[in-house]
Amino acid sequence: MHNEFTAIVEQDDAWYIAYCAEVPGANGQGKSSEECLANLREAIALILEYRREESLRALPPDARQELVVIG
């Protein structure tokens, strides 16, 4: 389960489009399935990085951070 996400890929004429149900807003597109999935990977990484940064900015100064690893 570690760093695994579900890509839903569809073909629309000459384009492939994909989204990730686990990460709302993560979408990819490309002329090939491989290009589409590469774009989706990048979108997922950027969204998760942004969400992590935003959540850490909102922490109270006396909050303690602990790393939790799954998988």
C-alpha positions in Angstrom: 0.0 0.0 0.0 3.0 2.3 0.4 2.8 5.0 -2.3 0.3 3.2 -4.4 -2.6 4.9 -6.0 -5.3 3.8 -8.5 -5.2 5.4 -11.9 -8.4 5.4 -13.9 -7.4 5.7 -17.6 -9.7 6.3 -20.5 -9.1 7.0 -24.2 -10.8 9.9 -25.8 -10.1 9.8 -29.5 -6.3 10.4 -29.9 -5.8 11.3 -26.2 -5.6 9.3 -23.0 -6.9 10.9 -19.9 -6.5 9.7 -16.3 -7.5 10.6 -12.8 -6.8 9.3 -9.3 -9.8 8.6 -7.1 -7.7 8.7 -3.9 -6.3 12.2 -4.7 -9.1 14.5 -5.8 -7.8 17.0 -8.4 -5.1 14.7 -9.7 -5.5 14.4 -13.5 -3.2 13.5 -16.4 -3.4 13.4 -20.1 -1.2 12.4 -23.0 -1.0 11.1 -26.5 0.0 7.7 -25.1 -1.0 5.8 -22.0 2.6 6.1 -20.7 2.7 9.9 -21.2 -0.7 10.1 -19.5 0.3 8.1 -16.5 3.6 10.1 -16.2 1.6 13.3 -16.1 -0.8 11.8 -13.5 2.2 10.7 -11.3 3.6 14.3 -11.4 0.1 15.7 -10.5 -0.3 13.3 -7.6 3.2 14.2 -6.3 2.6 18.0 -6.6 -0.8 17.8 -4.9 0.5 15.7 -2.0 3.5 18.0 -1.5 1.3 21.1 -1.5 -1.2 19.6 1.0 1.6 18.5 3.3 3.2 22.0 3.3 -0.2 23.7 3.8 -1.1 21.4 6.8 2.3 22.0 8.5 1.9 25.8 8.1 -1.3 25.6 10.1 0.2 23.8 13.1 0.3 25.6 16.4 3.8 26.5 17.6 3.7 24.0 20.5 2.5 21.0 18.3 4.8 18.0 18.1 5.3 16.2 14.8 5.8 12.5 14.5 6.4 10.5 11.3 3.9 7.7 10.6 4.9 5.1 8.0 2.3 2.9 6.4 3.2 -0.2 4.4 
